[in-house]
């Protein structure tokens, strides 16, 4: 059986048009963009063309778009440079952010930065009133860092309202939008964030390249010193092929957003409904409505069969991601599931979809699960 890839929240395959663009860039645009000769000028023009495309999709200025090596660097830059250069002494966040945020916050705490973790409901959603209470009752210079959507359970946060609250009290706002760029429309004239992070390989672009949006008027120094690239914001020769691949992938994703999102949502809904019919004790994590259409987190009842489910899927040719509230063998415990007080004894698998998946593939996965777990065995 041809392998079935249902781990698109971890990484997506490059589409043919992106692969073609990357290969052409590697072949044709080999000059150093900092060089003044023709090859260098050509390389520079390709980078700026890509930046212009990306800025247009965000409704942002080209001067607000910076290229990085990916979401982790973008997140680290936003948090650590905000502390160093903007005088941030307090970060308000959640316990279920990506590790690029949680580990950065932990590192900053060691240097004296205060961290406040907002309470979460069973779906991983924050209480906006609690955020407002923390902001209005403290004079400390604060950065709010809340992800746009959770990578494990798909919970979508109301970034517009969160950013409005942050602005109301003079706080800076960062959002990790790695799971939503290329999948949801983002107008940065209406979303009043100061920083936004994205990564190309989450929307069918190449690995090793990302975006950091920095709102005009916010002045930070580079996290990586070097040759003054990215308008003195990030040292290091630009990976032109990756930047072009990112811009191509985002361009395609935005132009096909309506058709892709409708199709992927139909895949997810079908899969969810069929799984729910297998057993009344199968549970789905995350909110039923405000959830990414690309992600479905499924918890199976406790039992020896459930413990081996992820391995069985892989051996049968199905790629998905595991996660449980407690650690089991080589599989690390999920801080996200722990953060929403998920039952310790359940086996959770994240299935994540793309427009490249088919209903036939979904049916094959359902048949496998049903064959391993007849109703009476679950």
DRENDO-1510 file (C-alpha; in Angstrom, 1 decimal, always signed):
<recs>
REC; n; res; u; v; w
REC; 1; UNK; +0.0; +0.0; +0.0 .
REC; 2; UNK; +1.2; +3.5; -0.8 .
REC; 3; UNK; +2.0; +5.3; +2.4 .
REC; 4; UNK; -0.7; +7.7; +3.6 .
REC; 5; UNK; +0.6; +10.9; +5.1 .
REC; 6; UNK; -1.6; +12.4; +7.8 .
REC; 7; UNK; +1.0; +14.5; +9.7 .
REC; 8; UNK; +0.8; +17.8; +7.8 .
REC; 9; UNK; +0.8; +19.8; +11.0 .
REC; 10; UNK; +4.4; +18.6; +11.5 .
REC; 11; UNK; +5.5; +19.3; +7.9 .
REC; 12; UNK; +4.0; +19.3; +4.5 .
REC; 13; UNK; +5.4; +18.0; +1.2 .
REC; 14; UNK; +6.5; +20.7; -1.3 .
REC; 15; UNK; +4.0; +20.9; -4.2 .
REC; 16; UNK; +5.3; +20.6; -7.8 .
REC; 17; UNK; +5.2; +24.4; -8.5 .
REC; 18; UNK; +7.2; +25.1; -5.3 .
REC; 19; UNK; +9.7; +22.4; -6.1 .
REC; 20; UNK; +10.2; +23.8; -9.6 .
REC; 21; UNK; +10.7; +27.3; -8.2 .
REC; 22; UNK; +13.3; +26.1; -5.7 .
REC; 23; UNK; +15.2; +24.1; -8.3 .
REC; 24; UNK; +15.2; +27.0; -10.7 .
REC; 25; UNK; +16.5; +29.4; -8.0 .
REC; 26; UNK; +19.3; +27.0; -7.0 .
REC; 27; UNK; +20.3; +26.7; -10.7 .
REC; 28; UNK; +19.9; +30.3; -11.9 .
REC; 29; UNK; +20.2; +32.7; -8.9 .
REC; 30; UNK; +23.5; +31.7; -7.4 .
REC; 31; UNK; +24.9; +35.1; -6.8 .
REC; 32; UNK; +25.4; +36.5; -3.3 .
REC; 33; UNK; +22.6; +39.1; -2.8 .
REC; 34; UNK; +25.1; +41.4; -1.1 .
REC; 35; UNK; +27.3; +41.6; -4.2 .
REC; 36; UNK; +27.1; +44.5; -6.5 .
REC; 37; UNK; +27.7; +42.6; -9.8 .
REC; 38; UNK; +24.9; +41.4; -12.1 .
REC; 39; UNK; +24.5; +38.0; -10.4 .
REC; 40; UNK; +24.3; +39.6; -7.0 .
REC; 41; UNK; +21.8; +42.2; -8.2 .
REC; 42; UNK; +19.6; +39.5; -9.8 .
REC; 43; UNK; +19.6; +37.5; -6.5 .
REC; 44; UNK; +18.7; +40.6; -4.6 .
REC; 45; UNK; +15.9; +41.4; -6.9 .
REC; 46; UNK; +14.4; +37.9; -6.5 .
REC; 47; UNK; +14.5; +38.3; -2.7 .
REC; 48; UNK; +12.7; +41.6; -2.8 .
REC; 49; UNK; +10.1; +40.3; -5.3 .
REC; 50; UNK; +9.4; +37.5; -2.8 .
REC; 51; UNK; +9.2; +40.0; +0.1 .
REC; 52; UNK; +6.7; +42.1; -1.9 .
REC; 53; UNK; +4.5; +39.1; -2.6 .
REC; 54; UNK; +4.4; +38.1; +1.1 .
REC; 55; UNK; +3.8; +41.6; +2.3 .
REC; 56; UNK; +0.8; +41.9; -0.1 .
REC; 57; UNK; -0.8; +38.7; +1.3 .
REC; 58; UNK; -0.4; +40.0; +4.9 .
REC; 59; UNK; -1.6; +43.6; +3.9 .
REC; 60; UNK; +1.7; +44.7; +5.4 .
REC; 61; UNK; +4.6; +46.9; +4.3 .
REC; 62; UNK; +7.7; +45.2; +2.7 .
REC; 63; UNK; +9.7; +46.9; +5.5 .
REC; 64; UNK; +7.8; +44.8; +8.1 .
REC; 65; UNK; +8.7; +41.4; +6.6 .
REC; 66; UNK; +12.0; +39.7; +7.6 .
REC; 67; UNK; +13.2; +36.2; +6.5 .
REC; 68; UNK; +14.5; +33.8; +9.1 .
REC; 69; UNK; +15.4; +30.1; +9.2 .
REC; 70; UNK; +11.9; +29.2; +10.5 .
REC; 71; UNK; +9.4; +29.5; +13.2 .
REC; 72; UNK; +11.8; +28.7; +16.0 .
REC; 73; UNK; +14.2; +31.5; +15.1 .
REC; 74; UNK; +11.3; +33.9; +14.6 .
REC; 75; UNK; +9.8; +33.1; +18.0 .
REC; 76; UNK; +13.2; +33.4; +19.7 .
REC; 77; UNK; +13.9; +36.7; +18.0 .
REC; 78; UNK; +10.6; +38.2; +19.0 .
REC; 79; UNK; +10.7; +37.2; +22.6 .
REC; 80; UNK; +14.4; +37.6; +23.4 .
REC; 81; UNK; +14.9; +40.8; +21.5 .
REC; 82; UNK; +11.8; +42.3; +23.0 .
REC; 83; UNK; +13.2; +41.7; +26.4 .
REC; 84; UNK; +16.7; +43.0; +25.5 .
REC; 85; UNK; +15.7; +46.0; +23.4 .
REC; 86; UNK; +12.2; +47.0; +24.4 .
REC; 87; UNK; +12.6; +46.7; +28.1 .
REC; 88; UNK; +10.1; +43.9; +28.5 .
REC; 89; UNK; +10.1; +42.6; +32.1 .
REC; 90; UNK; +7.0; +40.4; +32.0 .
REC; 91; UNK; +5.7; +37.9; +29.5 .
REC; 92; UNK; +2.1; +36.7; +29.5 .
REC; 93; UNK; +1.6; +33.4; +27.7 .
REC; 94; UNK; +0.1; +29.9; +28.0 .
REC; 95; UNK; +1.5; +26.6; +29.0 .
REC; 96; UNK; +0.4; +25.0; +25.7 .
REC; 97; UNK; +2.5; +27.1; +23.3 .
REC; 98; UNK; +5.0; +25.5; +21.0 .
REC; 99; UNK; +8.3; +24.6; +22.7 .
REC; 100; UNK; +10.0; +27.4; +20.8 .
REC; 101; UNK; +8.0; +29.7; +23.0 .
REC; 102; UNK; +7.8; +27.8; +26.3 .
REC; 103; UNK; +11.5; +27.0; +26.3 .
REC; 104; UNK; +12.4; +30.6; +25.4 .
REC; 105; UNK; +10.2; +31.9; +28.2 .
REC; 106; UNK; +11.9; +29.5; +30.6 .
REC; 107; UNK; +15.3; +30.7; +29.5 .
REC; 108; UNK; +14.3; +34.4; +29.9 .
REC; 109; UNK; +12.9; +33.6; +33.4 .
REC; 110; UNK; +16.5; +32.7; +34.4 .
REC; 111; UNK; +17.5; +36.3; +33.6 .
REC; 112; UNK; +14.8; +37.7; +35.8 .
REC; 113; UNK; +11.9; +38.0; +33.4 .
REC; 114; UNK; +8.5; +37.3; +35.0 .
REC; 115; UNK; +6.3; +34.7; +33.3 .
REC; 116; UNK; +2.5; +34.6; +33.8 .
REC; 117; UNK; +0.6; +31.6; +32.4 .
REC; 118; UNK; -3.0; +32.2; +31.7 .
REC; 119; UNK; -5.6; +29.7; +32.8 .
REC; 120; UNK; -7.1; +27.4; +30.1 .
REC; 121; UNK; -10.4; +25.7; +29.7 .
REC; 122; UNK; -10.8; +22.1; +28.6 .
REC; 123; UNK; -10.4; +23.2; +24.9 .
REC; 124; UNK; -7.2; +25.1; +25.5 .
REC; 125; UNK; -8.9; +28.5; +25.2 .
REC; 126; UNK; -7.9; +31.4; +27.4 .
REC; 127; UNK; -10.2; +33.7; +29.4 .
REC; 128; UNK; -9.9; +37.2; +27.9 .
REC; 129; UNK; -11.1; +38.8; +31.1 .
REC; 130; UNK; -8.1; +37.2; +33.0 .
REC; 131; UNK; -5.7; +38.6; +30.4 .
REC; 132; UNK; -7.2; +42.0; +30.8 .
REC; 133; UNK; -7.0; +41.8; +34.6 .
REC; 134; UNK; -3.3; +41.0; +34.5 .
REC; 135; UNK; -2.6; +43.9; +32.1 .
REC; 136; UNK; -4.7; +46.6; +33.8 .
REC; 137; UNK; -3.4; +45.9; +37.3 .
REC; 138; UNK; +0.3; +46.1; +36.6 .
REC; 139; UNK; +2.7; +48.8; +35.5 .
REC; 140; UNK; +5.3; +46.4; +34.2 .
REC; 141; UNK; +6.3; +46.5; +30.6 .
REC; 142; UNK; +4.7; +43.4; +29.1 .
REC; 143; UNK; +4.8; +41.2; +26.1 .
REC; 144; UNK; +1.8; +39.0; +25.4 .
REC; 145; UNK; +2.7; +35.9; +23.4 .
REC; 146; UNK; -0.3; +33.7; +22.4 .
REC; 147; UNK; -0.3; +31.3; +19.4 .
REC; 148; UNK; -2.9; +31.9; +16.7 .
REC; 149; UNK; -3.7; +28.2; +16.7 .
REC; 150; UNK; -2.5; +25.2; +18.6 .
REC; 151; UNK; -0.4; +22.7; +16.7 .
REC; 152; UNK; -1.6; +19.6; +18.7 .
REC; 153; UNK; -5.3; +20.1; +19.3 .
REC; 154; UNK; -6.1; +22.8; +16.7 .
REC; 155; UNK; -7.6; +25.4; +19.0 .
REC; 156; UNK; -7.9; +28.8; +17.3 .
REC; 157; UNK; -7.4; +31.8; +19.5 .
REC; 158; UNK; -9.1; +35.1; +18.9 .
REC; 159; UNK; -5.9; +37.0; +18.0 .
REC; 160; UNK; -7.8; +40.1; +17.0 .
REC; 161; UNK; -9.4; +40.5; +20.5 .
REC; 162; UNK; -6.2; +39.5; +22.3 .
REC; 163; UNK; -4.2; +42.0; +20.4 .
REC; 164; UNK; -6.8; +44.7; +21.0 .
REC; 165; UNK; -6.6; +44.1; +24.7 .
REC; 166; UNK; -2.8; +44.2; +24.7 .
REC; 167; UNK; -2.9; +47.5; +22.8 .
REC; 168; UNK; -5.5; +48.9; +25.2 .
REC; 169; UNK; -3.0; +48.6; +28.0 .
REC; 170; UNK; +0.2; +49.4; +26.1 .
REC; 171; UNK; +1.5; +45.9; +26.0 .
REC; 172; UNK; +3.4; +44.4; +23.1 .
REC; 173; UNK; +1.8; +41.5; +21.3 .
REC; 174; UNK; +3.4; +38.5; +19.6 .
REC; 175; UNK; +1.6; +35.6; +17.9 .
REC; 176; UNK; +3.1; +32.3; +16.7 .
REC; 177; UNK; +1.1; +31.8; +13.5 .
REC; 178; UNK; +3.1; +28.9; +12.2 .
REC; 179; UNK; -0.1; +26.7; +12.0 .
REC; 180; UNK; -2.3; +29.4; +10.3 .
REC; 181; UNK; -0.2; +31.3; +7.8 .
REC; 182; UNK; -1.2; +29.8; +4.4 .
REC; 183; UNK; -4.3; +28.2; +6.0 .
REC; 184; UNK; -6.3; +31.2; +7.3 .
REC; 185; UNK; -6.6; +34.7; +6.0 .
REC; 186; UNK; -4.4; +37.2; +7.9 .
REC; 187; UNK; -4.8; +41.0; +7.5 .
REC; 188; UNK; -2.2; +42.6; +9.7 .
REC; 189; UNK; -3.9; +46.0; +9.4 .
REC; 190; UNK; -6.8; +44.5; +11.4 .
REC; 191; UNK; -4.7; +42.3; +13.7 .
REC; 192; UNK; -2.7; +44.7; +15.8 .
REC; 193; UNK; +0.2; +42.4; +16.7 .
REC; 194; UNK; +3.8; +43.7; +16.9 .
REC; 195; UNK; +5.4; +40.4; +16.0 .
REC; 196; UNK; +4.2; +37.4; +14.0 .
REC; 197; UNK; +6.0; +34.2; +13.3 .
REC; 198; UNK; +5.6; +31.8; +10.3 .
REC; 199; UNK; +7.3; +28.8; +8.7 .
REC; 200; UNK; +7.3; +27.8; +5.1 .
REC; 201; UNK; +7.2; +24.0; +5.5 .
REC; 202; UNK; +3.8; +24.2; +7.2 .
REC; 203; UNK; +2.2; +25.4; +4.0 .
REC; 204; UNK; +4.0; +23.2; +1.4 .
REC; 205; UNK; +7.1; +25.3; +1.2 .
REC; 206; UNK; +10.7; +24.3; +1.9 .
REC; 207; UNK; +12.2; +23.7; +5.3 .
REC; 208; UNK; +14.7; +26.1; +6.8 .
REC; 209; UNK; +13.0; +29.4; +6.0 .
REC; 210; UNK; +10.4; +31.4; +7.9 .
REC; 211; UNK; +9.0; +34.9; +8.4 .
REC; 212; UNK; +9.1; +37.3; +11.2 .
REC; 213; UNK; +6.7; +40.2; +10.9 .
REC; 214; UNK; +7.8; +43.2; +12.9 .
REC; 215; UNK; +5.3; +46.1; +13.0 .
REC; 216; UNK; +6.6; +49.4; +11.7 .
REC; 217; UNK; +7.9; +51.6; +14.5 .
REC; 218; UNK; +9.0; +48.6; +16.6 .
REC; 219; UNK; +12.8; +48.8; +16.8 .
REC; 220; UNK; +14.9; +45.8; +17.9 .
REC; 221; UNK; +18.4; +44.7; +17.2 .
REC; 222; UNK; +19.4; +41.5; +15.5 .
REC; 223; UNK; +19.4; +38.2; +17.4 .
REC; 224; UNK; +22.1; +37.0; +14.9 .
REC; 225; UNK; +24.9; +39.5; +14.2 .
REC; 226; UNK; +26.8; +39.3; +11.0 .
REC; 227; UNK; +27.0; +41.0; +7.6 .
REC; 228; UNK; +24.0; +43.3; +8.0 .
REC; 229; UNK; +21.6; +41.3; +5.8 .
REC; 230; UNK; +17.8; +41.8; +6.1 .
REC; 231; UNK; +18.3; +45.5; +6.5 .
REC; 232; UNK; +20.6; +44.9; +9.4 .
REC; 233; UNK; +18.1; +42.7; +11.2 .
REC; 234; UNK; +19.6; +39.2; +10.6 .
REC; 235; UNK; +23.2; +38.4; +9.8 .
REC; 236; UNK; +23.9; +35.6; +7.3 .
REC; 237; UNK; +23.7; +35.2; +3.5 .
REC; 238; UNK; +20.1; +34.7; +2.5 .
REC; 239; UNK; +18.9; +31.3; +1.3 .
REC; 240; UNK; +17.5; +32.6; -2.0 .
REC; 241; UNK; +16.0; +29.3; -3.1 .
REC; 242; UNK; +14.2; +28.9; +0.2 .
REC; 243; UNK; +12.9; +32.4; +0.2 .
REC; 244; UNK; +11.6; +32.0; -3.4 .
REC; 245; UNK; +10.0; +28.7; -2.4 .
REC; 246; UNK; +8.3; +30.3; +0.6 .
REC; 247; UNK; +6.9; +33.1; -1.5 .
REC; 248; UNK; +5.7; +30.6; -4.2 .
REC; 249; UNK; +4.1; +28.3; -1.6 .
REC; 250; UNK; +2.3; +31.2; +0.2 .
REC; 251; UNK; +1.2; +32.7; -3.1 .
REC; 252; UNK; -0.3; +29.4; -4.2 .
REC; 253; UNK; -1.8; +28.7; -0.8 .
REC; 254; UNK; -3.6; +32.1; -0.6 .
REC; 255; UNK; -4.9; +31.9; -4.2 .
REC; 256; UNK; -6.3; +28.4; -3.5 .
REC; 257; UNK; -7.3; +29.1; +0.1 .
REC; 258; UNK; -11.1; +28.8; -0.4 .
REC; 259; UNK; -11.0; +25.5; -2.4 .
REC; 260; UNK; -8.3; +23.9; -0.2 .
REC; 261; UNK; -10.0; +24.8; +3.1 .
REC; 262; UNK; -13.4; +23.6; +2.0 .
REC; 263; UNK; -11.9; +20.3; +0.8 .
REC; 264; UNK; -9.7; +19.7; +3.8 .
REC; 265; UNK; -12.6; +20.5; +6.1 .
REC; 266; UNK; -14.8; +18.0; +4.4 .
REC; 267; UNK; -12.0; +15.3; +4.8 .
REC; 268; UNK; -11.7; +16.1; +8.5 .
REC; 269; UNK; -15.5; +16.1; +9.1 .
REC; 270; UNK; -15.9; +12.8; +7.3 .
REC; 271; UNK; -13.1; +11.2; +9.3 .
REC; 272; UNK; -14.3; +12.6; +12.6 .
REC; 273; UNK; -17.9; +11.4; +12.0 .
REC; 274; UNK; -16.8; +7.9; +11.0 .
REC; 275; UNK; -14.4; +7.6; +14.0 .
REC; 276; UNK; -17.2; +8.7; +16.3 .
REC; 277; UNK; -19.3; +5.9; +15.1 .
REC; 278; UNK; -16.8; +3.3; +16.0 .
REC; 279; UNK; -17.2; +3.7; +19.8 .
REC; 280; UNK; -19.0; +6.1; +22.1 .
REC; 281; UNK; -15.8; +6.5; +24.2 .
REC; 282; UNK; -13.7; +8.0; +21.4 .
REC; 283; UNK; -13.0; +11.6; +22.2 .
REC; 284; UNK; -11.9; +14.6; +20.2 .
REC; 285; UNK; -9.6; +17.3; +21.7 .
REC; 286; UNK; -10.0; +21.0; +21.1 .
REC; 287; UNK; -13.2; +23.0; +20.6 .
REC; 288; UNK; -15.8; +21.7; +18.2 .
REC; 289; UNK; -16.1; +24.9; +16.3 .
REC; 290; UNK; -13.1; +27.2; +16.8 .
REC; 291; UNK; -10.6; +24.6; +15.6 .
REC; 292; UNK; -8.2; +24.3; +12.7 .
REC; 293; UNK; -9.7; +22.5; +9.7 .
REC; 294; UNK; -6.3; +20.8; +9.2 .
REC; 295; UNK; -6.0; +19.2; +12.6 .
REC; 296; UNK; -7.9; +16.4; +14.4 .
REC; 297; UNK; -6.7; +15.2; +17.8 .
REC; 298; UNK; -8.3; +11.9; +18.7 .
REC; 299; UNK; -8.2; +10.2; +22.1 .
REC; 300; UNK; -8.9; +6.5; +22.3 .
REC; 301; UNK; -10.0; +4.6; +25.4 .
REC; 302; UNK; -7.3; +3.1; +27.6 .
REC; 303; UNK; -6.2; -0.4; +26.8 .
REC; 304; UNK; -3.2; -2.4; +25.5 .
REC; 305; UNK; -4.4; -2.1; +21.9 .
REC; 306; UNK; -4.5; +1.7; +22.1 .
REC; 307; UNK; -1.0; +1.9; +23.4 .
REC; 308; UNK; +0.3; +0.3; +20.2 .
REC; 309; UNK; -2.0; +2.2; +17.8 .
REC; 310; UNK; +0.5; +4.7; +16.5 .
REC; 311; UNK; +3.1; +2.0; +15.9 .
REC; 312; UNK; +0.6; -0.1; +14.1 .
REC; 313; UNK; -0.5; +2.8; +11.9 .
REC; 314; UNK; +3.1; +3.4; +10.9 .
REC; 315; UNK; +3.8; -0.2; +10.2 .
REC; 316; UNK; +0.7; -0.3; +8.0 .
REC; 317; UNK; +1.8; +2.7; +6.0 .
REC; 318; UNK; +0.0; +5.6; +7.8 .
REC; 319; UNK; +1.9; +8.5; +9.2 .
REC; 320; UNK; +0.4; +10.4; +12.1 .
REC; 321; UNK; +1.6; +11.9; +15.4 .
REC; 322; UNK; +1.3; +10.6; +18.9 .
REC; 323; UNK; +0.8; +12.3; +22.2 .
REC; 324; UNK; -0.5; +11.5; +25.6 .
REC; 325; UNK; -0.7; +13.3; +28.9 .
REC; 326; UNK; +1.9; +10.9; +30.4 .
REC; 327; UNK; +5.2; +9.6; +28.9 .
REC; 328; UNK; +5.3; +6.1; +27.5 .
REC; 329; UNK; +8.6; +4.6; +26.3 .
REC; 330; UNK; +10.2; +6.8; +23.7 .
REC; 331; UNK; +7.1; +8.9; +23.2 .
REC; 332; UNK; +7.3; +12.1; +25.3 .
REC; 333; UNK; +4.4; +13.3; +27.2 .
REC; 334; UNK; +2.4; +16.1; +25.6 .
REC; 335; UNK; +2.6; +19.4; +27.5 .
REC; 336; UNK; -0.5; +20.5; +25.6 .
REC; 337; UNK; -2.6; +17.6; +26.8 .
REC; 338; UNK; -1.2; +18.0; +30.3 .
REC; 339; UNK; -2.1; +21.7; +30.1 .
REC; 340; UNK; -5.8; +21.0; +29.4 .
REC; 341; UNK; -5.9; +18.2; +32.1 .
REC; 342; UNK; -6.3; +15.5; +29.6 .
REC; 343; UNK; -6.9; +12.0; +31.2 .
REC; 344; UNK; -3.6; +10.3; +31.7 .
REC; 345; UNK; -4.7; +6.9; +30.6 .
REC; 346; UNK; -6.0; +7.8; +27.1 .
REC; 347; UNK; -4.0; +7.3; +23.9 .
REC; 348; UNK; -4.1; +10.4; +21.7 .
REC; 349; UNK; -3.2; +10.6; +18.1 .
REC; 350; UNK; -3.1; +13.8; +16.0 .
REC; 351; UNK; -4.2; +13.3; +12.4 .
REC; 352; UNK; -3.5; +16.4; +10.2 .
REC; 353; UNK; -4.6; +16.9; +6.7 .
REC; 354; UNK; -3.7; +18.7; +3.5 .
REC; 355; UNK; -5.3; +19.1; +0.1 .
REC; 356; UNK; -3.2; +16.3; -1.2 .
REC; 357; UNK; -5.0; +13.7; +0.9 .
REC; 358; UNK; -8.0; +11.8; -0.5 .
REC; 359; UNK; -11.2; +10.3; +0.8 .
REC; 360; UNK; -9.9; +7.0; -0.4 .
REC; 361; UNK; -7.0; +7.4; +2.0 .
REC; 362; UNK; -9.3; +8.3; +4.8 .
REC; 363; UNK; -11.4; +5.2; +4.2 .
REC; 364; UNK; -8.2; +3.0; +4.3 .
REC; 365; UNK; -7.2; +4.4; +7.6 .
REC; 366; UNK; -10.7; +3.9; +9.0 .
REC; 367; UNK; -10.7; +0.3; +7.8 .
REC; 368; UNK; -7.3; -0.3; +9.5 .
REC; 369; UNK; -8.5; +1.2; +12.8 .
REC; 370; UNK; -11.8; -0.8; +12.7 .
REC; 371; UNK; -9.9; -4.0; +11.9 .
REC; 372; UNK; -7.6; -3.6; +14.9 .
REC; 373; UNK; -10.3; -2.3; +17.2 .
REC; 374; UNK; -13.6; -3.9; +16.7 .
REC; 375; UNK; -16.2; -2.2; +18.8 .
REC; 376; UNK; -16.1; -4.7; +21.6 .
REC; 377; UNK; -12.3; -4.4; +21.9 .
REC; 378; UNK; -12.2; -0.7; +22.4 .
</recs>
